[in-house]
């Protein structure tokens, strides 16, 4: 099965009442609902690195053995930028990340993904938060990530370590 991203249908039903200023949560656009075919699937963080490729291979086997779908998550980069006028606190802006498109094409051509149904989900923001959020939305049985090597992981803490501490579901870290 070829992977694909979910887009919001044009005929999606909207609430009849307009959100009011008294209810700030009502004004937020809810996240798109996930495909029920991927409920209780396996979430895997993937960025094309060697470590994430090993995590993907493990997650494929895990999804195949459990008879579930595979939710491949690529978290796009976000760079902090400071608004200098007025010395306002830093805000985050999305940086265009065409890497998801490239990864999607590579994954669509991969023979090893023919064994399980899969989708590619793109998110922007903190990697740990977004992986856990996708896991919550899909009610995932596990989140699989590759380990971080090098000085950056030692200084700032690895994604795998931070995720294992805060996740509400099992986290599998592949060396």
ZAMAR-371911 format. One record per residue: x, z, y of N, C-alpha, C in turn; residue in three letters. Coordinates in steps of 0.1 Angstrom, whole numbers, plus 2048, in hexadecimal, padded with zeros to 3 digits. Atoms other than C-alpha are relative to their C-alpha. Example, Ala and Ser with C-alpha at 12.3 -4.5 7.8 and 13.67 -1.06 7.14 Angstrom:
# ZAMAR-371911
   n.u   n.w   n.v   ca.u   ca.w   ca.v   c.u   c.w   c.v   type
   809   800   7F4    87B    84E    7D3   809   800   80C    ALA
   7F7   800   7F5    889    847    7F5   7F8   808   80B    SER
***
This chain:
# ZAMAR-371911
   n.u   n.w   n.v   ca.u   ca.w   ca.v   c.u   c.w   c.v   type
   808   800   7F4    800    800    800   809   800   80C    UNK
   7F8   801   7F3    80E    7F7    822   7FC   80B   809    UNK
   803   7F6   7F7    811    812    83B   7FA   7FB   80D    UNK
   806   805   7F3    7FF    811    85C   7FE   80D   808    UNK
   803   7F5   7F7    7F8    826    87A   7F1   800   802    UNK
   80F   7FF   7FD    7D5    833    882   7FE   7FF   80E    UNK
   804   801   7F2    7C5    828    8A2   7F2   804   801    UNK
   80E   7FB   7FE    7A6    836    8B1   7F6   7F5   800    UNK
   80A   80B   800    788    821    8A9   7F9   7FF   80E    UNK
   807   803   7F3    776    811    8C7   7F2   806   800    UNK
   80E   7FB   801    754    81D    8BB   7FF   80F   7FD    UNK
   800   7F1   803    75E    842    8B8   7F6   806   809    UNK
   80A   7F9   7F8    742    858    8C3   806   80A   809    UNK
   7FB   7F6   7F5    748    86C    8E3   7F5   80A   802    UNK
   80A   7F6   7FD    737    88C    8ED   7F7   7FB   80B    UNK
   809   804   7F6    718    887    902   802   807   80D    UNK
   7FE   7F8   7F3    720    8A3    91B   80E   7FD   805    UNK
   7F3   802   7FA    73C    89E    933   807   80E   801    UNK
   7F9   7F4   7FF    757    8B8    932   800   806   80E    UNK
   800   7FA   7F3    755    8D1    94E   80D   807   804    UNK
   7F4   7FA   7FB    770    8E1    963   801   80E   7FA    UNK
   800   7F2   805    765    903    954   806   800   7F2    UNK
   7FB   801   80E    770    8F7    931   80C   7F7   800    UNK
   7F4   809   7FF    794    8EA    934   803   7FA   7F2    UNK
   7FD   806   80D    797    8E4    90E   7F7   7F4   7FD    UNK
   809   80B   803    779    8CD    90E   805   7F3   807    UNK
   7FB   80C   7F9    78B    8B6    926   80C   7F9   7F8    UNK
   7F5   806   808    7A8    8B1    90D   7FA   7F6   7F6    UNK
   803   80A   80A    7A6    892    8F7   804   805   7F3    UNK
   7FB   7FB   80D    7A6    89E    8D3   808   7F6   7F9    UNK
   7F7   808   808    7C0    891    8BB   7F7   7F7   7F7    UNK
   808   809   809    7B3    874    8A5   7FF   807   7F3    UNK
   802   7FA   80D    7A5    87F    884   808   7F8   7F6    UNK
   7F7   807   80A    7BA    878    866   7F8   7FA   7F5    UNK
   806   806   80B    7B1    862    849   7FE   80A   7F4    UNK
   801   7F7   80B    7A2    877    82D   808   7FD   7F4    UNK
   7F8   803   80B    7B6    864    814   80E   806   800    UNK
   7F3   7FA   7FF    7D5    875    821   7FF   80F   801    UNK
   801   7F1   7FF    7C7    899    822   808   805   7F4    UNK
   7F8   7F9   80A    7DD    8B0    80E   80C   7F7   7FB    UNK
   7F5   808   804    7F9    897    80E   80D   807   803    UNK
   7F2   7FB   7FD    81F    89B    814   804   7FB   80D    UNK
   7FB   804   7F3    82C    89A    837   80F   800   7FF    UNK
   7F1   801   800    850    88E    83C   804   7FB   80E    UNK
   7FA   804   7F3    864    88C    85C   80A   7F5   7FD    UNK
   7F7   80B   803    876    86B    85E   805   7FA   80D    UNK
   7FA   806   7F4    88E    85D    878   809   7F5   7FD    UNK
   7F7   80A   804    8A2    844    864   80E   805   7FC    UNK
   7F3   7FB   804    8C0    85B    85F   801   801   7F1    UNK
   7FE   7FE   80F    8D0    860    83D   7F9   80C   7FB    UNK
   807   7F4   804    8C2    883    83C   7F1   7FE   7FE    UNK
   80E   803   801    89F    877    843   7FC   7F6   7F5    UNK
   803   809   80C    8A2    85B    829   800   808   7F3    UNK
   801   7F8   80C    8AA    875    80F   7F3   808   7FF    UNK
   80D   7F8   800    88C    88A    81A   7F5   7F7   7FD    UNK
   80B   809   803    876    86B    818   800   7FD   7F1    UNK
   800   803   80E    882    863    7F5   7FA   80C   7F8    UNK
   806   7F4   807    87A    887    7EA   7F1   801   802    UNK
   80E   7FF   7FC    858    886    7FC   7F8   7F6   7F8    UNK
   807   80B   808    84F    865    7EA   7FE   805   7F2    UNK
   802   7FB   80D    855    875    7C9   7F6   80C   7FF    UNK
   80A   7F4   7FF    842    895    7D3   7F2   7FB   801    UNK
   80E   806   7FF    824    880    7DE   7FC   7F9   7F4    UNK
   804   807   80C    825    86B    7BF   7FC   809   7F5    UNK
   803   7F6   80A    826    889    7A8   7F3   807   802    UNK
   80C   7F9   7FD    80A    89A    7BA   7F4   7F7   802    UNK
   80B   80A   7FF    7F5    87A    7BD   7FA   800   80E    UNK
   805   7FF   7F2    7F2    87E    7E3   807   7F5   809    UNK
   7FB   809   7F7    7FA    869    801   80C   806   808    UNK
   7F4   7FD   7F9    81A    869    816   7FE   7FE   80F    UNK
   801   801   7F1    819    870    83C   80E   800   806    UNK
   7F3   802   7FB    839    863    84B   7FF   802   80F    UNK
   801   7FD   7F2    83E    872    86E   80D   7FD   807    UNK
   7F4   802   7F7    856    865    889   7FC   806   80D    UNK
   803   7FA   7F3    858    87A    8A7   809   7FA   80B    UNK
   7F8   808   7F6    863    866    8C6   806   80A   809    UNK
   7F8   7F7   7F7    87C    875    8DE   7F8   802   80D    UNK
   805   7FC   7F3    871    887    8FD   80B   806   808    UNK
   7F5   7FA   7F8    889    88E    919   7FB   808   80C    UNK
   805   7F8   7F5    885    8AA    932   805   7FA   80D    UNK
   7FC   805   7F3    886    89F    956   7FB   80A   80B    UNK
   804   7F6   7F6    885    8B6    974   7FB   7F9   80D    UNK
   805   805   7F4    86F    8AF    992   807   807   80B    UNK
   7F8   7F9   7F6    887    8B5    9AF   7F9   803   80C    UNK
   807   7FD   7F4    86F    8B4    9CB   7F7   80D   7FE    UNK
   808   7F3   801    862    8D8    9CF   805   808   7F5    UNK
   7FA   7F8   80B    878    8E4    9B2   7F6   805   7F6    UNK
   80A   7FD   80A    85B    8E3    99A   806   802   7F2    UNK
   7FA   7FE   80D    861    8EE    976   801   7F2   7F9    UNK
   7FE   80D   808    86D    8D3    95D   7F3   7FB   7F9    UNK
   80B   807   807    853    8BB    94F   806   7F7   7F6    UNK
   7FB   80A   80A    856    8A5    931   7F9   7F3   801    UNK
   805   80E   7FF    852    880    933   804   7F9   7F3    UNK
   7FE   808   80C    84F    868    916   80A   7F5   803    UNK
   7F6   80B   7FF    86D    851    911   7FB   7F6   7F6    UNK
   804   80A   80A    863    830    901   80A   800   7F4    UNK
   7F9   800   80D    86E    831    8DD   7FB   7F5   7F7    UNK
   804   80B   808    86C    810    8CC   805   802   7F1    UNK
   7FB   7FD   80E    87D    820    8AD   7F5   801   7F6    UNK
   80B   7FF   809    85B    827    89E   7FC   7F3   7FA    UNK
   804   80E   804    852    802    89D   80B   7FB   7F6    UNK
   7F5   805   809    874    7FA    88D   7FF   807   7F2    UNK
   801   7F9   80D    870    816    873   7F4   7FC   7F8    UNK
   80C   804   806    84D    80B    86C   801   7F3   7F8    UNK
   7FE   80C   807    858    7E8    864   809   801   7F4    UNK
   7F7   7FE   80C    875    7F4    84E   7F8   807   7F5    UNK
   807   7F9   80B    85D    80B    83B   7F6   7F6   7FA    UNK
   80A   80A   805    843    7EF    837   806   7F7   7F6    UNK
   7F9   809   809    85D    7DA    826   807   807   7F4    UNK
   7F9   7F8   80A    86A    7F6    810   7F8   800   7F3    UNK
   807   801   80D    862    7F1    7EB   7FD   80E   7FA    UNK
   802   7F3   805    866    816    7E3   7F4   807   805    UNK
   80D   7FA   7FB    847    81F    7F8   7F4   7FA   7F9    UNK
   80C   806   806    831    809    7E2   7FA   80A   7F6    UNK
   805   7F6   80A    82D    827    7CA   7F5   809   805    UNK
   80A   7F6   7FA    818    83C    7E2   7F9   7FA   80C    UNK
   806   804   7F3    7FF    837    7FE   807   808   80B    UNK
   7F9   7FA   7F5    80F    83E    81F   7FC   7FB   80E    UNK
   802   803   7F3    80B    83E    844   80B   804   809    UNK
   7F6   7FC   7F6    822    840    862   7F9   805   80C    UNK
   806   7F9   7F4    819    858    87E   80B   802   80A    UNK
   7F6   7FE   7F5    82B    857    89F   7FB   80B   809    UNK
   804   7F5   7F7    82B    876    8B5   80C   801   80A    UNK
   7F6   7FD   7F6    83E    881    8D4   801   80E   803    UNK
   7FF   7F2   7FC    84C    8A3    8DC   80A   807   7F7    UNK
   7F7   7F8   808    85D    8BF    8C9   7FD   7FD   7F1    UNK
   801   804   80E    864    8B5    8A5   7F9   80A   7F8    UNK
   806   7F5   809    85C    8D6    895   7F1   801   803    UNK
   80E   7FF   7FC    83B    8D9    8A8   7F8   7F4   7FB    UNK
   808   80C   804    830    8B6    8A1   7FF   7FE   7F1    UNK
   801   801   80E    838    8B7    87C   7F6   80A   7FB    UNK
   809   7F6   804    825    8D7    878   7F2   7FC   804    UNK
   80D   804   7FB    808    8C9    88D   7FA   7F5   7F6    UNK
   805   80A   809    806    8AA    876   7FD   806   7F3    UNK
   803   7F9   80C    808    8C1    858   7F3   807   800    UNK
   80C   7F9   7FF    7EB    8D5    865   7F4   7F6   801    UNK
   80B   80A   7FF    7D6    8B6    86E   7FC   7FA   7F2    UNK
   803   807   80D    7DA    8A7    84B   7FF   80B   7F5    UNK
   801   7F6   80A    7D9    8C9    83A   80A   7FE   7F5    UNK
   7F5   804   809    7FA    8C0    82A   804   80B   7F6    UNK
   7FB   7F6   80A    806    8D1    80A   80E   804   803    UNK
   7F2   7FC   7FD    82A    8D0    817   805   7F7   80B    UNK
   7F9   808   7F6    841    8C3    832   80E   7FF   7FB    UNK
   7F2   803   805    862    8B3    827   808   7FB   80C    UNK
   7F7   804   7F5    87F    8B0    83F   80E   800   7FA    UNK
   7F2   800   803    8A4    8A8    83C   807   80B   808    UNK
   7F8   7F6   7F9    8BE    8C1    845   808   7FA   80B    UNK
   7F8   804   7F4    8D1    8BF    866   80F   803   7FD    UNK
   7F2   7FD   801    8F7    8BC    864   807   7FE   80D    UNK
   7F9   801   7F4    910    8C0    87F   7FF   80B   80A    UNK
   7FF   7F5   7F6    917    8D4    89E   7F3   802   808    UNK
   80C   7FF   7F9    8F6    8CC    8AF   7F6   809   7F9    UNK
   809   7F7   808    8E2    8DD    893   805   80E   801    UNK
   7FB   7F2   7FF    8F9    8FB    895   7FD   807   80D    UNK
   802   7FB   7F3    8F5    8FF    8BA   7F2   803   803    UNK
   80E   7FF   7FC    8D1    8F8    8BF   7F6   804   7F5    UNK
   808   7FD   80B    8C4    900    89D   7FA   7F4   7FA    UNK
   805   80C   806    8B9    8E7    884   7F1   7FF   800    UNK
   80F   802   801    896    8D8    882   7FB   807   7F4    UNK
   804   7FA   80D    894    8E3    85E   7FF   80F   801    UNK
   800   7F1   7FF    89D    907    866   7F5   805   809    UNK
   80B   7FB   7F7    885    90A    883   7F2   7FD   7FA    UNK
   80D   803   806    869    8F9    870   7FD   80A   7F4    UNK
   802   7F7   80B    86E    90F    851   7FC   80E   805    UNK
   803   7F3   7FA    86B    92E    868   7F1   801   805    UNK
   80D   7FF   7F9    84B    924    879   7F4   7F9   7F9    UNK
   80A   808   807    838    90D    861   7F6   808   7F9    UNK
   80B   7F9   807    817    918    852   7FD   7FA   7F2    UNK
   801   807   80E    81D    903    832   80E   7FF   7FB    UNK
   7F2   801   806    83A    8FE    81A   808   7F5   807    UNK
   7F7   809   7FA    858    8ED    829   80B   7FE   7F6    UNK
   7F6   804   809    870    8DA    812   80C   7FA   808    UNK
   7F5   805   7F8    893    8D5    821   809   7F9   7F6    UNK
   7F7   807   809    8A8    8BA    810   80D   7FF   806    UNK
   7F2   801   7FB    8CE    8BC    814   805   7F2   802    UNK
***
